[in-house]
Structure formats: C-alpha cells, structure tokens
Amino acid sequence: MARTLIGIDIGTTSVKAVMIDLAGRRLAGFAAPYPTRRPGPGRVEQDPADWLALVTAALTGFAAHADRGQVQAVGFAGQVNTHVFADAGHAPLCPALVWQDQRAAAAGAALEAGIAAADKLAWLGAAIPLDASHALSRMAWMAAHHPDLWQRTVQLMAPKDWVIARLTGVVLADPVASIGLVGPDLRYAAPLLARVPGAAARLAALADPLSVAGPLLQGALAGTPVVLGTMDAWASLFGVGVARPGQAMYLSGTSEVLAMVSPRRIAVPGVITFPDWAGITLHAGPTQAGGGSLDWLARLTGRGVAELCDLAAPVGPATPLFLPHLEGERAPVWDAAARAVFAGLSGATGVADMAASVMEGVAFSARWAFEAVEAAGGARADEIRLGGGGATSDRWCQTRADGFGRPLLRMQGGDAGAVGAAVMAGVGCGALPGLEVAAAQLVLPDRLFLPDPTAARLAEARFQVWQDLYRQVRPVHAALAGLA
C-alpha cells in the first residue's frame, strides 16, 4: 500500500489541499473559497467556521479517495496576522480579524512609538514593525475598544492553530508563524509582550513546526498524526523547492510575498528577518495587494481575472501607472494610509490598458519589496522561483520577469502552500528526510520566464517613475486618512 501525505493551506481567500505520495506524485487536490466580509472602512473579517468546514470537507474527500493509501500525516500552513479571539472552549468571540484589517493601526503606532529601535532589535532580532496586523496591536485594540470580549479571551490564535485545536483538541503555536512576538531564541519576547497587560497569558505554548500536535480525533482518518506546520510563506518556500542559501521565492496570491534564504543579517527597514530555524535564515517582504488588485478590477469591470490577463494590452510608454495600495501597503514601506492610484489615464484608456497597468503595478510593488529583501540578505538572486495561484497566467509571469529584469522560474502547481505543508508533514512524521532534500525531491519546475530586453528597459524607466509617484501622493493619502 502506497504511503501518502496530506497538506492543507488555510489561505487568505480559500482552503487549498493536496494529497501526494512520497515521490511527490499528486494524487488528489482540493480548493474552495470562503467569504471575506468588509463591513466598514478598514474592517476585514472572516468566520473561522468557514475554514473548519472546508478543511473537514478536504479531509473527508481524501479519506474516500481510491488512491489514498496509508496516510502518514496531515500538515498545515496558513495565513498569518489573522487572529481569532477564542474562549476556553475554542469558540470564537467575534469574527476573525484578517491581516488586511486596519482597525488596530493607531494602537500599533502607539506601541511602536514607545519602543526604542535598539530594544526591538534586542527583543526580536530585527526591526519588525508593530503595524495594524501585529498580534500585540490587535490585543491592545481589543482591550481598549471591547474590554468585555478581551476579558473573555483565553487564546489569541492563528487560523491553522485554531483549526488544529478543533481537530485534535491540542492548542499550540509555532515560533516561525509567531514572527514579531518571538526573539532569536524562538521564545516569546517577554519585554515586548509586557507592553500589553494580559497578552502573554493569552498566547499558546510554542512548539517546533515539524512537531506532531496530536492525532485527528474524528472521521475516517482518525488517529492520523497532525504536524503543526507554520505560516503559508514558509510552507510555500518548501512548496517551490527553496531551502538553500541564495535561493529566492516569489509567492503570488492575494498578496505577493518575496523571500530569500541568506545567512547574512543586515538591518533593512521594512523587511522581516526571521529567527534561524532548521538551519534557514529567511528574509521576507509581504506586500498588501497582489492578486487582490486584479480581483478588484475584475469586480469593477464585470470580467474574470483570467479574462483580464488575456485581454491586457502590451505595456507601452503611455500605459497608465498603478499603485496597488487598495488597503495600505506592507513591505517595504509599511504605510497603512497608502491608497491605490491610477496615473496617466486619458479618454482613450480602456479596460485592456487598465489591466496591463494593474499587472505591471503589482510586479513593481513586488520588485520594490524584493530589492529590500536582497539588501537584508546581502546577496543577489540570479533566479527567482515563482509559485502560488497568482502565477498561473503566462502573460502576468512575463510582465513580472520584464518588471524585475531577471529570470523567474515557475514551479509546478498553483498551491505551493499546501505542497509545502505536505513536505513538512512528511519530515515531521519521519517519512521523509530533511527539508532541503525533501523540497528538492518533491517539487519540479514548470517554465522559465526570461525578461524581454526591450520591455525590461522600458520597465526600468517606468519603475523609477512609479516609485516617485508613491512618494508624491503619500502626503495626500496621509491627509485624507486624517479626515476619515
């Protein structure tokens, strides 16, 4: 009987899952979306019950699959800086605050203002911003604005940790996904947590991402070990075959996540440098809106995302510029007040031009973040491995290669987070060797995109103007935020 692994990624917009064998052969897949609610300005929420329902559906489907074989373990990955305020029975006390939610921006700014840069480096090992999505900002905001719910909160949990708790009864968190709360020793940074009374008591015990949280308690797969896993960006790292120093990742989804493995640590504002784990030092820069920008244009125009990619006009000197800051921006500027902008629209501008502008603007935002990531790692990547659901369009991948001015190697499968979760599950349960070997063995390349020399020269010039555009409209957006 074949030995198999299941990987599950609780992403920003959907649950994706895969079942693979130990040779990396994909036996089955699952993908289904859940709603995100925006009930007011700056508010972005999800119902945790939606995550659990889809995870259960995926496990049920895999359990009934003809090629299921002997499932060795289930591994998890998930969105981070999305938070569940839960009671003693793991019941959510309110909708989950998604990482895009901006309600805690002022609370985060107040915390940030009271912490010296040297202290932050000592506590966290990096200049990690306490923005609106930071767990401590969220806890401070909840304590100030909903003290009744704060008093009833027993655990603040990430999506994957909440789902694992419901499936196994075990409450754990991993230190990699707890970035911004842990120090270089992978333990909670007590001096930081002390800034919000009661914060430390509401965080779960930490365990290694490759550890087994416990067995599934119900269903046809009851008794199967559940490997704790980690955040989607780290899992996707392995899901695109990146694990060695010098390798780099471009993960495209609702947001774009740029990352590089490098043993060097250079303090660069706006870059998240993780504590060393499993021999890996990861420098990362997540943007706020990647594929989400094209989703927005699709909703606005009544067209599908794939249709817009196919329809997009070639980028030329007269193509409008687009800042994809629909709900602020994260790396490298961490500007909650930033907003989206089209510049250069004319009466002749059509949907095809706007689609090209959005695709290019997302590529530029990713390049800006990646250049900061490279600076933090003190190295340059000659090739970047590309994955995620936003990388399925050949046209958009070419736009990215032109915008970056360097090769992008797209890896097989659009569900890098789920594949990476399966890789981690295999290593965690002992069915596979170390992460570097497993990632190289299970993940295969799909297509190499080389920058077109003419398009890359134009993109270089437009990128400089694009950065100037952001700097010039920033005071306008700050003023508008003050009026809101």
Solvent accessible surface area in square Angstrom, and as a share of the most:
residue,aa,sasa,rsa
1,M,188,0.84
2,A,56,0.43
3,R,113,0.41
4,T,0,0.00
5,L,0,0.00
6,I,0,0.00
7,G,0,0.00
8,I,0,0.00
9,D,17,0.09
10,I,0,0.00
11,G,13,0.12
12,T,19,0.11
13,T,62,0.36
14,S,19,0.12
15,V,0,0.00
16,K,55,0.23
17,A,0,0.00
18,V,0,0.00
19,M,0,0.00
20,I,6,0.03
21,D,17,0.09
22,L,33,0.16
23,A,76,0.59
24,G,22,0.21
25,R,145,0.53
26,R,107,0.39
27,L,23,0.11
28,A,16,0.13
29,G,51,0.49
30,F,52,0.22
31,A,75,0.58
32,A,20,0.16
33,P,107,0.67
34,Y,15,0.06
35,P,72,0.45
36,T,39,0.23
37,R,103,0.38
38,R,121,0.44
39,P,73,0.46
40,G,23,0.22
41,P,138,0.87
42,G,30,0.28
43,R,89,0.32
44,V,1,0.01
45,E,15,0.07
46,Q,1,0.00
47,D,53,0.27
48,P,2,0.01
49,A,57,0.44
50,D,37,0.19
51,W,0,0.00
52,L,34,0.17
53,A,61,0.47
54,L,34,0.17
55,V,0,0.00
56,T,65,0.38
57,A,46,0.36
58,A,1,0.01
59,L,16,0.08
60,T,87,0.51
61,G,40,0.39
62,F,5,0.02
63,A,15,0.11
64,A,88,0.68
65,H,65,0.29
66,A,106,0.82
67,D,69,0.36
68,R,73,0.27
69,G,20,0.19
70,Q,101,0.45
71,V,18,0.11
72,Q,34,0.15
73,A,0,0.00
74,V,0,0.00
75,G,0,0.00
76,F,0,0.00
77,A,0,0.00
78,G,1,0.01
79,Q,3,0.02
80,V,24,0.14
81,N,38,0.20
82,T,0,0.00
83,H,13,0.06
84,V,0,0.00
85,F,0,0.00
86,A,0,0.00
87,D,40,0.21
88,A,82,0.64
89,G,57,0.55
90,H,35,0.16
91,A,43,0.33
92,P,48,0.30
93,L,27,0.13
94,C,26,0.16
95,P,63,0.40
96,A,0,0.00
97,L,4,0.02
98,V,0,0.00
99,W,10,0.04
100,Q,9,0.04
101,D,0,0.00
102,Q,32,0.14
103,R,54,0.20
104,A,0,0.00
105,A,33,0.25
106,A,80,0.62
107,A,21,0.17
108,G,0,0.00
109,A,61,0.47
110,A,70,0.55
111,L,25,0.12
112,E,62,0.28
113,A,91,0.71
114,G,47,0.45
115,I,16,0.08
116,A,57,0.44
117,A,79,0.61
118,A,74,0.57
119,D,54,0.28
120,K,12,0.05
121,L,77,0.38
122,A,75,0.58
123,W,41,0.14
124,L,2,0.01
125,G,26,0.25
126,A,8,0.07
127,A,41,0.32
128,I,8,0.04
129,P,24,0.15
130,L,5,0.03
131,D,34,0.18
132,A,4,0.03
133,S,1,0.01
134,H,8,0.04
135,A,7,0.05
136,L,0,0.00
137,S,0,0.00
138,R,0,0.00
139,M,0,0.00
140,A,21,0.17
141,W,22,0.08
142,M,3,0.01
143,A,34,0.26
144,A,77,0.60
145,H,116,0.52
146,H,72,0.32
147,P,74,0.47
148,D,90,0.46
149,L,29,0.14
150,W,12,0.04
151,Q,133,0.59
152,R,140,0.51
153,T,5,0.03
154,V,68,0.39
155,Q,30,0.13
156,L,10,0.05
157,M,5,0.02
158,A,22,0.17
159,P,0,0.00
160,K,4,0.02
161,D,7,0.04
162,W,3,0.01
163,V,0,0.00
164,I,1,0.01
165,A,1,0.01
166,R,108,0.39
167,L,27,0.14
168,T,8,0.05
169,G,48,0.46
170,V,49,0.28
171,V,33,0.19
172,L,34,0.17
173,A,13,0.10
174,D,0,0.00
175,P,7,0.05
176,V,3,0.01
177,A,16,0.12
178,S,13,0.08
179,I,19,0.10
180,G,0,0.00
181,L,13,0.07
182,V,0,0.00
183,G,3,0.03
184,P,80,0.50
185,D,94,0.49
186,L,44,0.22
187,R,172,0.63
188,Y,57,0.22
189,A,8,0.06
190,A,69,0.53
191,P,68,0.43
192,L,1,0.01
193,L,4,0.02
194,A,76,0.59
195,R,99,0.36
196,V,8,0.04
197,P,113,0.71
198,G,33,0.31
199,A,0,0.00
200,A,61,0.47
201,A,87,0.68
202,R,31,0.11
203,L,22,0.11
204,A,9,0.07
205,A,67,0.52
206,L,47,0.23
207,A,23,0.18
208,D,67,0.34
209,P,0,0.00
210,L,37,0.18
211,S,36,0.23
212,V,69,0.40
213,A,11,0.09
214,G,9,0.08
215,P,65,0.41
216,L,8,0.04
217,L,106,0.53
218,Q,156,0.69
219,G,61,0.59
220,A,79,0.61
221,L,10,0.05
222,A,55,0.43
223,G,51,0.49
224,T,14,0.08
225,P,44,0.28
226,V,0,0.00
227,V,0,0.00
228,L,1,0.00
229,G,0,0.00
230,T,0,0.00
231,M,15,0.07
232,D,29,0.15
233,A,5,0.04
234,W,0,0.00
235,A,0,0.00
236,S,1,0.01
237,L,0,0.00
238,F,0,0.00
239,G,2,0.02
240,V,1,0.01
241,G,7,0.06
242,V,0,0.00
243,A,8,0.07
244,R,114,0.41
245,P,85,0.53
246,G,39,0.37
247,Q,25,0.11
248,A,1,0.01
249,M,0,0.00
250,Y,0,0.00
251,L,20,0.10
252,S,0,0.00
253,G,28,0.27
254,T,27,0.15
255,S,14,0.09
256,E,0,0.00
257,V,18,0.10
258,L,0,0.00
259,A,0,0.00
260,M,0,0.00
261,V,2,0.01
262,S,4,0.03
263,P,100,0.63
264,R,138,0.51
265,R,103,0.38
266,I,68,0.35
267,A,77,0.60
268,V,30,0.17
269,P,110,0.69
270,G,9,0.08
271,V,5,0.03
272,I,19,0.10
273,T,11,0.07
274,F,3,0.01
275,P,5,0.03
276,D,78,0.41
277,W,12,0.04
278,A,60,0.46
279,G,81,0.78
280,I,8,0.04
281,T,11,0.07
282,L,0,0.00
283,H,0,0.00
284,A,6,0.05
285,G,0,0.00
286,P,15,0.09
287,T,0,0.00
288,Q,4,0.02
289,A,10,0.08
290,G,0,0.00
291,G,11,0.11
292,G,15,0.14
293,S,0,0.00
294,L,0,0.00
295,D,53,0.28
296,W,58,0.20
297,L,0,0.00
298,A,10,0.08
299,R,168,0.61
300,L,112,0.56
301,T,43,0.25
302,G,70,0.68
303,R,90,0.33
304,G,38,0.37
305,V,54,0.31
306,A,75,0.58
307,E,82,0.37
308,L,0,0.00
309,C,5,0.03
310,D,119,0.61
311,L,72,0.36
312,A,6,0.05
313,A,24,0.19
314,P,114,0.72
315,V,50,0.29
316,G,18,0.17
317,P,117,0.74
318,A,95,0.73
319,T,16,0.09
320,P,4,0.03
321,L,18,0.09
322,F,1,0.00
323,L,0,0.00
324,P,1,0.01
325,H,1,0.00
326,L,44,0.22
327,E,44,0.20
328,G,1,0.01
329,E,8,0.04
330,R,22,0.08
331,A,1,0.01
332,P,21,0.13
333,V,34,0.20
334,W,50,0.18
335,D,12,0.06
336,A,42,0.33
337,A,25,0.19
338,A,1,0.01
339,R,97,0.35
340,A,29,0.22
341,V,29,0.17
342,F,43,0.18
343,A,30,0.24
344,G,59,0.56
345,L,91,0.45
346,S,71,0.46
347,G,89,0.85
348,A,94,0.73
349,T,35,0.21
350,G,31,0.30
351,V,43,0.25
352,A,28,0.22
353,D,43,0.22
354,M,39,0.17
355,A,0,0.00
356,A,3,0.03
357,S,0,0.00
358,V,0,0.00
359,M,2,0.01
360,E,6,0.03
361,G,1,0.01
362,V,0,0.00
363,A,0,0.00
364,F,0,0.00
365,S,2,0.01
366,A,0,0.00
367,R,26,0.09
368,W,31,0.11
369,A,0,0.00
370,F,1,0.00
371,E,63,0.28
372,A,15,0.12
373,V,0,0.00
374,E,16,0.07
375,A,49,0.38
376,A,0,0.00
377,G,0,0.00
378,G,29,0.28
379,A,43,0.34
380,R,151,0.55
381,A,1,0.01
382,D,110,0.57
383,E,71,0.32
384,I,0,0.00
385,R,54,0.20
386,L,0,0.00
387,G,1,0.01
388,G,5,0.05
389,G,33,0.32
390,G,13,0.13
391,A,2,0.02
392,T,97,0.56
393,S,21,0.14
394,D,61,0.32
395,R,82,0.30
396,W,6,0.02
397,C,0,0.00
398,Q,51,0.23
399,T,20,0.12
400,R,0,0.00
401,A,0,0.00
402,D,20,0.10
403,G,3,0.03
404,F,11,0.04
405,G,39,0.37
406,R,16,0.06
407,P,34,0.21
408,L,0,0.00
409,L,25,0.12
410,R,29,0.11
411,M,5,0.02
412,Q,96,0.42
413,G,40,0.38
414,G,26,0.25
415,D,21,0.11
416,A,5,0.04
417,G,4,0.04
418,A,0,0.00
419,V,14,0.08
420,G,0,0.00
421,A,0,0.00
422,A,0,0.00
423,V,0,0.00
424,M,1,0.00
425,A,0,0.00
426,G,0,0.00
427,V,25,0.14
428,G,21,0.20
429,C,43,0.26
430,G,62,0.60
431,A,18,0.14
432,L,16,0.08
433,P,70,0.44
434,G,42,0.40
435,L,14,0.07
436,E,85,0.38
437,V,83,0.48
438,A,0,0.00
439,A,0,0.00
440,A,73,0.57
441,Q,86,0.38
442,L,14,0.07
443,V,11,0.06
444,L,98,0.49
445,P,72,0.45
446,D,74,0.38
447,R,109,0.40
448,L,82,0.41
449,F,3,0.01
450,L,106,0.53
451,P,32,0.20
452,D,65,0.33
453,P,89,0.56
454,T,91,0.53
455,A,35,0.27
456,A,21,0.16
457,R,160,0.58
458,L,49,0.25
459,A,9,0.07
460,E,77,0.35
461,A,59,0.46
462,R,19,0.07
463,F,3,0.01
464,Q,86,0.38
465,V,84,0.48
466,W,1,0.00
467,Q,18,0.08
468,D,62,0.32
469,L,27,0.13
470,Y,7,0.03
471,R,125,0.46
472,Q,131,0.58
473,V,28,0.16
474,R,112,0.41
475,P,86,0.54
476,V,85,0.49
477,H,19,0.09
478,A,55,0.43
479,A,62,0.48
480,L,101,0.50
481,A,52,0.41
482,G,66,0.63
483,L,148,0.73
484,A,125,0.97
